[in-house]
Amino acid sequence: MFRPLELYIGLRYTRAKRRNQFISFISTVSIVCITVSVMALITVMSVMNGFDDQLRSRILGAFSDATVAGLPGETVQNWQYAMKVAEANPHVKGAAPYVEIQSFMQAQRSGGAIVRGIDPAQEPKVSDLNTHLISGSFDSLTPRSWNIILGKDLALQLGVNVGDRVTLVVPVLRATPMLGSLPVLRSFKVSGIFEMGMEEYDSGLGLISMSDAEALAGVHDPTGIRLKLDNKDNADAVARELANTLGQVYSVTTWMDSHSNFFSAISMEKKVMFIILSLIILVAVINLISMLMMLVTDKQADIAILRTLGSTPRSIMGMFMVQGVLVGVVGIGFGVIFGSLLSWQLPVIVKWIEHVTGIVFLSPDIYYISEVPSKLDWHDVTWVAVITFAFSLLATLYPAWRASRTQPAQALRYE
């Protein structure tokens, strides 16, 4: 079978290192270092992808992908038309109207919160709030029932549970014949408690029926229409398309407008971690340079003989590059395999460590994400493999170049 001379001799050198056990040891260390570095980088990237995915799902579980609203300070006029246009867009999977009110709540204790009036039949089309109830019923938010569902932390702050009553104070002034203008007060029964795992919603959001919210706010139209899209990353494009279709009397915003800085910070942190851990791979590759330099020194006589037999400097250089690339490829292969397996089973491994040691890494009393998430992204794995291969290839250039500069007469003088 035909094989290039450079590849044939390079592989022979790789297999024939028993004469110099130290070089063989350095070669093994190089493979292990590259494997560990690649495995660490893949695992860290997977954990950061997991946290990003968890935060996105929890934030967007209560916040819509896009929102159609009226002009600032106004409700959505002719909202049935706006909702029909939005649902006709092929990228919109669901739409649901809502009324949002700033309120002050009083029970055993008091606190401020946003009250959102929703339609329980349509809300599951745009959010998964109904799946995060820890007590009570989501269907209890019927018109004129005056029921309310609170976030877990908000309920604790007010000192209430399911079945207790909460008084809502809404800053909508209404004139009375005896006392003049007064804010609207209304007693609600707590019919459910939800837990999203996000401070923003668990401590500052209450849900009531949309008709009850309209009665409290003194309006007849919703505050806006929340939309669920088929792809969250295309939210800006869909928003521009809807804005052009609906006209200037409507405003269309997306989740990127409200949380863009937060997710941009996560993305930047992921890029910085990738760069830092890539430097660890670069350090691991230094062992490869040391191994090749010692191999070049050890094979001076062989190089001289090959030169006298007609091998060109480029051919000599290729022989030693084969060795470095082979070490890099083996290290990358093991690193990708072990890193992928570790990322895949990381939540299970962390739980096992917690069970054995009794140490809780992410306490639910402190962190809203109480489990170490992991999401393996093959795009990241590919980038890690390509960059490590590039480092390994670059590491072979100088030792291989030194080998190609060997002068046969000087190398054979003392042989």
N, C-alpha and C positions, 0 to 999 in steps of 0.2 A: 504494500500500500504506500502511495506517495505521501511523504510529509516534508515540509520545508526543513532545510538543514538547521536553521535557527531554532525552530520549534523542537526538533528531534534532540539536539544537544542540550537545549534549555531544560527539557523534561528529564534527560539523563542526569544532568547536574542536580536536579531536584531530588531524584531517587538515590543518588550516590553520595550521601553526606555522612556515611558511617565513619569515614576516616577522620572527620572533624566534628566531634560530638557537640562542641560549643556552638558552631554555626547552626547545627541542627536545632539546638536548644533555642537560640535567638529566633530562628524561623518559626518555631512553635509558639514562642512568646508573642511574636508579631501577629500570628493568626489569632491567638487568644485575645490580644488587646483590641484588634479590629473587630472581632466578634462581640466583645463586651461593649465597645463604643457604639456599634450599630444597634445592638439590642437595647441599650439605654436610650438612644435617640428615638428609636421607634416607639418604645414604651412611653417616654415623656410626651411625645407628640400625640399618642393615642389618648393619654390621660387628659391633655389639654383639649383635644377634640371632644372628649366625653363631657368635660365641664362646660364647654361652649354649647354643645348640643342640649345638655340639661337646662342651662340657663335660657336658651332660646325657647325650648318647649314650655318651660314654666312661665316665662314672661309672656309669650304669645298665647299661652293657654288662657290667660285672662284678658290680654290686650289683642286687638284685632290686627290682621295683616294690613288692612287699609280701612280708612274711615271716610265716608262721605258726610259732610256737615254743611250747614248754612254759612252765611256771612258771619263774621265775629259778633257775638252777642245775640244772634238770632237763631231760631229753630229752622229745621229743614222744611221749606215751603214745597207743597206738592210732593211729599216724600214718597207716595206710591209710585209716581212717575220715575223718580230718581232710583228707587229700588228696582223697578222693572228694567231700567237701562243698565244698572249694575249687573243684575242677574243674567242679562243677555250677553254680557262679555264672556267669551269662552274660557278665560282664565279665572273667573269668579266661580268658586264652588258653592258658596252660600252667602246669604245676606240676612241681617236681622236689625231692626230699629232699636233704639234705646233712648232713654232720657237720663241725663246725669245732673245731679244736684249736690252742691256743697251743703253739708249739714253739721249740726252739733247734737250729740247724743247724750242722754242722761239716763242713768239707772242707779245702781249702787255707787258707781263713780261716773265720771263724764269724760268725753273726748270728742274730737272732731274726726270726720270721715267723709268720704265720697259715697253717695248713695246712687246706685245705678238701677234705673227702672228697665226691666227686660220682659220679653215674652218667653216664658219657659218652653213653649213649643218650638220657637225658632232659634233660641240661643244656642242649642247644641250644634247648629249649623256653622257657627263662627268661633266657638270656644269650647273648652272641655271643663268648664266650671262644674257642670253637673256630675262629673266623674270624681271630683275631689271633695265631695261631701263626706264628713266623718260622722254626722248625725243629722237627723231630720229628713225632710223630703224636698226635692227641687220643685216638684209639681204643686207645692203648697202656695206658690206665688200666683194665686188666682186674682182676678179683678175684684176690688173692694174687700179683699180678705184682710188687708192691713197686716200682712205677715212680712217678716224680714229675715234674710239669711245673712249671717255675719261671718267675717273672717275669724279664725281661731284666736289670734292675738288680740283682735279688737274685742271679742267676747270676753277674754280674760281681763282686758283693761277695764271694761265696763262692769265686770263681775256678774255676768249673766250666763244662762245656759238655755237649752231648748225648753220652751214653755214660759220663760220669763218675759217681762214686758220692758220695752225701751221707748223713751220719749224722744222724738225727732224734732229738733228746732231748725226750721228752714228759713234762711234770710230772704224771705219774700214778704214784703210789708203789705198788710191788708188793713183797710180803714174800718174802725169800729165806731159806733155812735157815742159810746161812753169814754173809751180810753184812747181814741185816735188810732194811729198806725201801729200795728203789732206784728211781730214775726209769726209765721205759721207754726203751730205745735200740733203734733199728732202722736198718739200712742200706737206702737207696733208690738206684735207678739213675735218673739224669736222662734222661727219654725225650722231652722237648720243652721249648721256651722260647717264651713269649708276650710280646707288647709291646702294652699297652693305651694307652700314651701318658699314663698318670696315675701319678704318684709313689706314691700310696697302694697301688696294686696291683702295679706293676712291681718295686717294691723290698720288698714285704712280703707276698706271697701265693704259696703253692705249692698245687698240685692233685694229689690222689692218688685212688685208687679208694675208694668209700664203704665197702666191706667192709674194706679195709685200715685205714681211719680208725677204724672201729668196733673192730677188733682192737687198735689202738694205744691207744685211749681206754678200752677195756674196757667198752663199752656195746653194747646190742643194738637201740637205736632211734636215729633221726637227731636231730640238734640242732634242726632246723627244716625247714620246707618253703618254698622260694622260689617266688614267683608272678610271672607275666607278665600284665599287664593290657592291655586294649584302649585305655585312655586313662590316661596317667600322672597327669594333672591330677585325675582322680577317685579317686585312691588312698585318700584319707581316707574317702570315702563307702563305698567297697568294703570297707575295713578294718572300719569300724563294722558293716556288714552281716554280714561273716563272723564278727566277734566275738560278735554277738548269736546267730548260728546255732550256732556251735561251743560256746559256754558259757565259764564262767570258768576252766576248767582249761587254756585255751589263751590265748596273747597274740598279737595281730596288730599288727605295726608296718609302716610304709611308708618309702619312700625320703625322704619329707619329714621324718620324725622324725630321720633321721641327717644329712641335708644341707640342712635348711631354712634355717639361718643363712647358709650359703654362697650358695644361690640367692636368698635375700632380699637379700643384699648386692649381687649382680649386678643384681637388679631395681631396687634403690634407685639404684645407679650409673647405670643406663639412664635413670631418671626425672630425675636431676640433670643429666645430659648433655642431655636434651631441653629442660629449662628454660634451661640456659646458652645452647644454640644458638638457642633461641627468642628470647633477648635480642639475638642477632646479627641475626635477622630484624627485630626492632624497630628496631635501628639502621639497617638498610637502608631501612626505611619512612620514616625521617626525611627522606631525599632526596625522597620523594614529597610530604611536607608543604612542603618548600622549593619544589618545582616548582609546586605548586598556588597557593602564596602569590604567587609571581611572576606566574603566569598571571592571578590575580585582579587584581593591580595593573595588568597590561597590558591587561586587558579592562574597565577601569572605564567607558569610554564605551559599550561594547556593553551592559554591564549596565544602565546608566542608560537607554539607549534601550529596552531590553526592559521595564524597569519602567514607562516612560511609555506603552508600548503595552499595558500591562495585566498583565504577568507578576507573579505573587505572589512574596514572599520564599521561600516553599517551593519554587516552581518554579525560581527562580534557584539555590537551594541544590542541587536535584536535578541541574541541568546540570553543576555542577562536581564533584559526587559521581560522576557517570558517568565523568569523566576519571580520577579517582583509582582507581576500581574497575577500569576498563579496564586501566590500567597494572599494577595488582596481579594481575589475572587472567592477563594475558600473561606476567608474571614467574613466576607460579605454574605456568602451563602448561609453559613452557620448563624450569623447575626440576624439575617432576615427571618430564618426559620424560628430561632429561639425568641426573637423579639415579637414576632407575630403570635406565637403560642402564648407568651407571657401577657401580651396586650389582650388577647382573647379571654384568658382565664384570670386576669388581674383582680376583678371584683371578688371572685371565689377565693383566690389566694389571700387577699387582704382579710376577708372574713375569717379564714382559717387561722391566720396569724393572730387576729383579735381574740378568737376563741381560745387559742393555746396560751397566749401571753396575758390576756385580760386587759390589754391596752386598746382603747377605742381611738382610732386615728381622727375621725370626724364625728365628734359627739353631737347628737341631735339637739342637745340643749344649747349648743353654741352655733352650729352650722346648719343652714337650711338644706344643704346637700349632705346627707349623713352617710353616704356610701361613696367609695372612690369609683367614679365612672371611667369607662374606657371605650373608645370608639376607634377601631382600626380603619385607617383611611389608606387605601392602596396607592393613592396619588402621593402621599407623604412617604410611604415605603419606597416607591420608585425613586423619588428625589434623594432619599438617604442613600440608596444603593448607587445611584449615578454619581453623587458627590464623593462617596467613599472610593469608588472606582477611579474617579478623576485624581483624587489625592494619591492613591496607590500608583497610578500611572506616572504622575509627576515625580513621585519618590524614586522611581527607577531610572529616571533620565540621567542624573548626575553620576551614580555608580556605573551605569552602562556606558556613559561617555568616557569615564576614566578607563574602563576596560578597553574601549576601542582605541585609546591613545597609547596603549602598551607597545613598547618597542621590542621586537623579537630578540635583537642582539643583546640588549641590556637584561632582559628577563631570563635568557638562557646562559648568561655568562658564568653563573656559579652553580649551574645544574650539572 
